[in-house]
Amino acid sequence: MSNSSNTLTSAGKTSSRLPKWATSFGVQIIAALVIGLALGLLAKATGSTTKAPNGLGATLQTIGSSYVSLLQTAVVPLIFTAVVSSIANLRQVSNAAKLAWNTLLWFAITSLIAVMIGIGLGVLLQPGSGTGITKKAEYAGKTGDWWAFLTGLFPKNFLGIGASTSVTDGVASTSISFNVLQILVIAIAVGVAALKVGKQAEPFLNLNASALAVIQKVLWWIIRIAPLGTIGLIGNAVAVYGWDTIGSLGKFTVAIYAGLALVLFVVYPILVKTHGLSVKQYFSGVWPAVQLAFVSRSSIGTLPLTQRVTERNLGVPQGYTSFAVPLGATTKMDGCAAIYPAVAAIFVAQFFGINLDFSQYLLIVVVSVLGSAATAGTTGAVVMLTLTLSTLGLPLAGVGLLLAIDPILDMGRTAVNVAGQALVPAIVAKRQGILDESLYNAPRKGTAFAAETESPEASEDTLELADAKA
C-alpha cells in the first residue's frame, strides 16, 4: 500500500512538471524576446515616449533597469572574490605568467582581425555617403583619454568607488559608481599579498572561497529571472527607440551588424576549428551568455554568466577562468572597441567629406587594438568612438549623429564582446594543454551555476542554461 502510494505521488509529481523544452533557458529567452517586442510595440503605439512614458512604457523601463542593476550589483563582490581565489589557485599552476601573456596576445590578435573587418566594410559599403542627414549634431559628452586610463589604474579607495555630482534646475544629485578596472587591480594585489603571507593567510582565503560560493548562488537566482528582465529591456528599447530610427542610417547599421556577424559566425568558428575544437560545442556552450549580453547590453552585467559557462561548458580551469574572463570583460571588446569605432570613424569622415589616408587607417587599427583598455569601466562604445575620432582629428560632432541608433547597435556589439571573452580563454587553455576537452565535448545538461556537489535531488534549483539544442 505504501509503495503504491509513493508510486502515485511520484507519478503525480512527474506529470505536473513542465516539458523539458519549456524549462530550457534558450526557449525562455526567445519567448521573452517575442513578448518584449510585442509589449514594446504596444507601448509605442499607445504614445509612450522617452520623456513621457505611459504606464506600460514606464513598467518596461523599470523592469529592465532593475534587472541590469541587480546584475551589476553582484559584479563587484564577484570580481573581487573570484580574482583572489583564482590567484590563490595559481599556486598549483606552474605557467601562470605564460597564461597571462598568451591571454593578452590573443586579445590583441582577435581585436586586430575584427578592426580589419570593420575597416574593410566601411570602405566597401561607404556608410557615411548619401545618408540624407543635413543636421550636424553637436556632442558634448565624455571623450576617451589615454592619460585618464593610466591614472585610473591607481585606486582612490579600497572599493574602487567613484562619485559624481550634477546640478539640474538647482537640485544637486550624486551618483555612485564602481571602477571595475580598479577593483581588478585591488583584487590582484590582495591575492598576491595572500600568497606571499603564506600559511597565515589560509583563513582569509578559506573565507574568500566561501564568500565566492555564496555570491555565485545569489547570481544564479538573478540569472533565473533573466527572461523577466529580457521582457523589460527589449520592450523598453522598442518603445523608446523603435526600429524606424534605423531609416536614414541604414547602411551604417547594416555595416555594423555585417561586421559583427562575420566575427561571430566566421572568424570565431575558424579559430575554434583550427584549434581542433568543435564549433557546435563552442556555440552551445557560450550561447546562454551571448543571449543575456544581447538583451542586457552589458559585458559587466553578463560577467557572472560568462565566467560560469566558460568554466562549466567550455572546460576552462576555474583558476584561469577567474582571471581571464573578468580581465576580458574590461579590456576585450571586439564589438564595441574594434568593429564599431572602425566603421563609425569611416562614417564620420565620409559624412564630413574628409579623405582618410593610409596612416589614419593605421591609427584606427592601433587605437582599436590598444584603446579598449582606455575605456574600461565606461558605458557603451561612445567613449571608444570619441577616443578614435580625437586621435584621427575627426569632428566629435559626428558622435551625435549616431547616438539615436546606439542602443540598437549595442545589443549586437555586446553579444560579440561576450562571445570573444569566452573564446580566448578556451583557445589559450587548449594551446597550453589545460583545457578539459571531455567537459567541452559533453552534452549541455544542467546549469552553469549548479554547485559542484549538488545532487540530482536538488534539480528543482537548476535550469538548463546550456542545452545543446538551445
C-alpha positions in Angstrom: 0.0 0.0 0.0 2.8 2.3 0.9 4.7 1.5 -2.3 1.6 2.1 -4.4 1.0 5.5 -2.7 4.6 6.5 -3.3 4.3 5.5 -7.0 1.1 7.5 -7.4 2.7 10.5 -5.7 5.8 10.2 -7.8 3.7 9.9 -11.0 1.7 12.9 -10.0 4.8 14.9 -9.4 6.2 13.9 -12.8 3.0 14.7 -14.7 2.9 18.2 -13.2 6.3 19.2 -14.4 6.8 21.3 -17.4 8.1 19.7 -20.6 11.9 19.7 -21.0 11.8 22.2 -23.8 9.8 24.7 -21.7 12.5 24.8 -19.0 15.3 25.5 -21.5 17.0 28.8 -20.9 17.2 29.4 -24.6 13.5 28.8 -25.2 12.6 31.1 -22.3 14.8 33.9 -23.6 13.4 33.6 -27.1 9.8 33.7 -25.7 10.8 36.7 -23.6 12.2 38.5 -26.7 8.9 38.0 -28.6 6.8 39.1 -25.6 9.0 42.1 -25.0 8.9 43.1 -28.7 5.1 42.9 -28.7 4.7 44.9 -25.5 7.3 47.5 -26.7 5.3 48.0 -30.0 2.1 48.3 -28.0 3.6 50.9 -25.7 5.0 52.9 -28.6 1.6 52.6 -30.4 -0.2 54.0 -27.4 2.0 57.1 -27.2 4.8 56.2 -24.9 8.0 58.3 -25.3 11.3 58.8 -23.7 10.3 61.9 -21.8 6.7 61.0 -21.2 6.3 57.2 -20.9 2.8 55.8 -20.4 2.1 53.1 -17.8 3.2 50.3 -19.9 6.4 52.1 -21.1 7.3 53.0 -17.5 6.8 49.5 -16.3 9.0 48.0 -19.0 11.7 50.6 -18.3 11.6 49.9 -14.6 11.8 46.1 -15.1 14.7 46.3 -17.5 16.7 48.8 -15.5 16.1 47.0 -12.2 17.3 43.7 -13.7 20.6 45.3 -15.0 21.1 46.9 -11.6 20.8 43.5 -9.9 23.4 42.1 -12.2 25.8 45.0 -11.8 25.4 45.0 -8.0 26.6 41.4 -7.9 29.5 42.0 -10.2 31.7 43.9 -7.7 31.9 41.1 -5.0 32.1 38.5 -7.7 35.2 40.1 -9.3 37.0 40.6 -6.0 36.4 37.1 -4.6 36.8 35.3 -7.9 40.1 37.0 -8.7 41.5 36.5 -5.2 40.5 32.8 -5.4 42.0 32.5 -8.9 45.3 33.9 -7.8 45.3 31.5 -4.8 44.6 28.6 -7.2 47.6 29.7 -9.4 49.8 28.3 -6.7 49.2 25.0 -8.3 49.9 26.3 -11.9 53.5 26.5 -13.0 52.9 28.6 -16.1 50.7 31.4 -14.7 52.8 34.2 -16.3 52.7 32.4 -19.6 48.9 32.1 -19.4 48.6 35.8 -18.7 50.8 36.7 -21.6 49.1 34.4 -24.0 45.7 35.8 -22.9 46.7 39.4 -23.7 48.3 38.2 -27.0 45.1 36.6 -28.2 43.0 39.6 -27.1 45.1 41.6 -29.4 45.0 39.1 -32.3 41.2 38.8 -32.3 40.8 42.6 -31.9 43.1 43.1 -34.9 41.1 40.8 -37.1 37.8 42.5 -36.0 39.1 46.0 -36.7 40.4 45.0 -40.1 36.9 43.6 -41.0 35.4 46.9 -39.8 37.7 49.0 -42.0 37.0 46.7 -45.0 33.2 47.1 -44.6 33.5 50.8 -44.0 35.5 51.3 -47.2 33.3 48.9 -49.2 29.8 50.0 -48.1 30.5 53.7 -47.7 28.0 54.1 -44.8 28.6 57.9 -44.5 27.6 58.8 -48.0 24.1 59.6 -49.1 22.5 59.5 -45.7 20.2 62.4 -46.4 21.0 63.8 -43.0 21.8 67.6 -43.0 22.0 68.4 -39.3 25.5 68.1 -37.9 24.6 67.2 -34.3 26.8 68.5 -31.5 28.3 66.2 -29.0 29.4 67.4 -25.6 29.8 64.2 -23.7 32.8 62.4 -22.3 35.8 61.7 -24.5 38.3 58.9 -24.4 41.6 59.8 -22.6 44.8 57.7 -22.5 46.2 59.6 -19.6 42.9 59.1 -17.6 43.2 55.4 -18.3 46.8 55.3 -16.8 45.9 57.4 -13.8 42.7 55.4 -13.3 44.7 52.2 -12.7 45.5 53.6 -9.3 42.6 53.0 -6.9 41.5 56.1 -4.9 40.0 53.9 -2.2 39.8 50.2 -1.3 36.5 49.5 -3.1 37.3 51.5 -6.3 34.2 53.7 -5.6 33.7 56.9 -7.6 31.1 59.6 -7.1 29.9 62.3 -9.5 27.6 65.2 -8.7 25.4 67.0 -11.2 23.1 70.0 -10.7 19.8 70.2 -12.6 17.4 73.1 -12.0 19.2 74.0 -8.8 19.0 70.5 -7.4 22.2 68.5 -6.9 22.2 64.8 -7.3 25.1 62.4 -6.6 25.6 59.0 -8.3 28.0 56.3 -7.1 29.9 54.1 -9.5 32.5 51.4 -9.3 35.6 51.4 -11.5 35.8 47.7 -12.5 39.5 48.0 -13.6 40.4 49.4 -10.2 38.6 46.6 -8.4 40.6 44.2 -10.6 43.9 45.8 -9.6 42.9 45.7 -5.9 41.9 42.1 -6.1 45.1 41.1 -7.8 47.2 43.0 -5.2 45.3 41.3 -2.3 45.6 37.9 -3.9 49.3 38.2 -4.5 49.8 39.5 -0.9 47.8 36.5 0.5 50.2 34.2 -1.4 53.2 35.9 0.0 51.9 35.8 3.5 51.5 32.0 3.2 50.0 29.8 5.9 48.7 32.8 8.0 46.5 33.8 5.0 44.8 30.4 4.8 41.8 31.5 7.0 41.3 34.6 4.8 41.5 32.5 1.6 39.0 30.0 3.0 36.6 32.8 3.9 37.0 34.3 0.5 36.2 30.9 -1.1 33.1 30.6 1.0 32.0 34.1 0.1 32.5 33.3 -3.6 30.3 30.2 -3.3 27.5 32.3 -1.7 27.8 35.1 -4.3 27.6 32.5 -7.1 24.4 31.1 -5.6 22.9 34.6 -5.4 23.9 35.2 -9.0 22.2 32.0 -10.1 19.0 33.3 -8.6 19.4 36.5 -10.6 20.1 34.6 -13.8 17.0 32.6 -13.3 14.8 35.7 -13.7 16.7 36.7 -16.9 13.6 36.1 -19.1 11.6 38.7 -17.0 14.5 41.2 -17.3 14.6 40.5 -21.1 10.9 41.4 -21.5 11.6 44.8 -19.8 14.9 45.5 -21.6 13.7 44.6 -25.1 10.2 46.2 -24.6 11.8 49.5 -23.4 14.2 49.6 -26.3 11.4 49.2 -28.8 9.1 51.6 -27.0 11.7 54.3 -26.8 13.7 54.0 -30.0 11.6 51.8 -32.3 13.0 50.2 -35.4 12.2 53.3 -37.5 15.2 55.1 -36.2 17.4 52.9 -38.4 16.0 54.6 -41.5 18.5 57.3 -42.6 21.4 55.3 -41.0 20.5 52.1 -42.7 23.9 51.5 -44.4 25.7 52.2 -41.2 23.6 49.8 -39.3 24.0 47.1 -42.0 27.8 47.6 -41.9 28.0 47.2 -38.2 25.8 44.1 -38.0 27.5 42.6 -41.0 30.9 43.0 -39.3 29.5 41.6 -36.0 28.1 38.6 -37.9 31.4 38.0 -39.7 33.3 38.0 -36.5 30.8 35.9 -34.5 29.9 33.3 -37.2 33.0 33.2 -39.4 36.2 34.3 -37.5 35.4 32.7 -34.2 34.4 29.3 -35.7 37.6 29.4 -37.8 39.7 30.0 -34.7 37.8 27.2 -32.8 38.2 24.8 -35.7 41.9 25.5 -36.2 42.5 24.6 -32.6 40.9 21.2 -33.0 37.7 22.0 -31.1 34.0 21.6 -32.0 32.3 24.7 -33.4 28.9 23.3 -32.3 30.1 22.7 -28.8 31.5 26.2 -28.6 28.3 27.9 -29.6 26.1 25.7 -27.5 28.4 26.3 -24.5 28.7 30.1 -24.8 25.2 30.8 -26.2 23.5 31.4 -22.8 25.9 34.3 -22.1 25.6 35.6 -25.6 21.8 35.7 -25.3 22.0 37.6 -21.9 24.5 40.0 -23.3 22.3 40.8 -26.3 19.4 41.8 -24.1 21.2 43.4 -21.2 23.8 45.3 -23.4 26.3 45.0 -20.6 29.5 42.9 -20.7 30.0 43.6 -17.0 26.4 42.7 -16.2 26.8 39.4 -18.1 30.2 38.7 -16.5 28.9 36.2 -13.9 27.3 34.0 -16.6 30.2 34.4 -19.0 32.6 33.2 -16.3 30.5 30.2 -15.4 29.8 29.0 -19.0 33.5 29.4 -19.8 34.3 27.1 -16.9 31.4 24.7 -16.9 30.6 24.4 -20.6 33.9 25.1 -22.3 36.1 23.3 -19.8 38.5 26.1 -18.9 40.0 25.6 -15.5 38.4 27.7 -12.7 41.6 29.3 -11.6 42.4 30.6 -15.1 38.7 31.5 -15.9 38.5 33.7 -12.8 41.5 35.7 -14.1 40.9 35.8 -17.8 37.1 36.5 -18.0 37.0 39.5 -15.6 40.0 40.9 -17.5 38.3 40.3 -20.8 35.1 42.0 -19.6 37.0 45.2 -19.1 39.5 45.1 -21.9 38.3 42.6 -24.6 35.6 44.2 -26.8 35.7 43.1 -30.4 32.3 44.6 -30.9 32.5 47.9 -29.0 36.2 48.6 -29.4 37.1 47.2 -32.8 34.3 46.8 -35.4 32.2 49.8 -34.2 34.8 52.5 -33.9 36.4 51.5 -37.2 33.1 51.7 -39.2 31.9 54.7 -37.2 35.2 56.7 -37.8 35.0 56.0 -41.6 31.3 57.0 -41.5 32.1 60.3 -39.8 35.0 61.0 -42.3 32.7 60.3 -45.3 29.8 62.3 -43.8 32.0 65.4 -43.4 33.8 64.9 -46.7 37.2 64.1 -45.2 39.5 61.7 -47.0 41.5 59.3 -44.8 45.0 58.3 -45.8 46.9 55.1 -45.0 48.4 56.5 -41.8 44.9 57.3 -40.5 43.6 53.8 -41.2 46.7 52.5 -39.4 45.8 54.7 -36.4 42.3 53.2 -36.4 43.9 49.8 -36.1 46.3 50.9 -33.3 43.6 52.7 -31.3 41.2 49.8 -31.7 43.7 47.1 -30.6 45.0 49.1 -27.7 42.2 51.5 -26.9 39.6 49.2 -25.4 41.6 49.2 -22.1 41.3 53.0 -22.0 37.6 52.8 -21.9 37.4 50.1 -19.2 34.6 50.8 -16.7 32.7 53.1 -19.0 29.3 52.5 -20.5 28.7 51.6 -24.2 31.0 52.4 -27.1 30.7 56.2 -27.3 33.8 56.8 -25.3 35.8 54.5 -27.5 34.4 56.3 -30.6 35.4 59.7 -29.2 38.9 58.4 -28.5 39.2 57.2 -32.1 37.8 60.4 -33.6 40.0 62.6 -31.4 43.1 60.5 -32.3 42.3 60.9 -36.0 41.5 64.5 -35.7 37.9 64.0 -37.0 34.9 66.1 -35.8 33.5 64.9 -32.5 30.2 66.4 -33.7 29.9 63.2 -35.7 29.2 61.2 -32.5 25.8 63.0 -32.1 24.7 61.6 -35.5 25.0 58.0 -34.3 23.5 58.3 -30.8 19.9 57.7 -31.9 20.6 54.1 -33.0 23.3 53.3 -30.5 21.1 51.1 -28.2 20.1 49.0 -31.2 23.7 48.6 -32.2 24.8 48.0 -28.7 22.8 44.7 -28.5 24.9 43.1 -31.2 28.2 44.7 -30.1 27.8 43.3 -26.5 26.9 39.8 -27.7 30.1 39.7 -29.8 32.1 41.1 -26.9 31.0 38.3 -24.6 31.5 35.6 -27.2 35.1 36.7 -27.6 35.6 37.0 -23.8 34.8 33.3 -23.5 36.6 32.2 -26.7 40.1 33.5 -25.8 40.4 31.6 -22.5 39.2 28.4 -24.3 41.8 28.9 -27.0 44.6 29.7 -24.6 43.7 26.8 -22.3 43.7 24.4 -25.4 47.1 25.7 -26.5 48.6 25.3 -23.0 47.1 21.8 -22.6 44.9 22.6 -19.6 41.5 22.5 -21.3 39.1 19.8 -20.1 38.1 18.5 -23.5 35.8 15.9 -22.1 33.8 18.7 -20.4 34.0 20.8 -23.6 32.5 18.0 -25.6 30.0 16.9 -23.0 26.2 17.2 -23.6 24.9 20.5 -22.4 22.9 19.5 -19.4 22.5 21.1 -16.0 23.2 24.7 -15.1 26.4 26.8 -15.2 25.6 27.9 -11.6 24.9 24.5 -10.1 27.3 23.6 -7.3 29.9 21.0 -7.9 28.5 18.7 -5.3 24.8 19.4 -6.0 22.8 16.2 -6.0 20.2 15.2 -8.6 17.5 15.6 -5.9 18.4 19.3 -5.9 17.5 19.6 -9.6 14.5 21.8 -8.8 17.0 24.6 -8.1 18.6 24.1 -11.5 17.8 25.1 -15.1 19.3 24.0 -18.4 21.2 27.2 -19.2 23.4 25.5 -21.7 21.2 23.0 -23.5 22.9 21.9 -26.7 19.6 22.4 -28.6 19.1 26.0 -27.3 
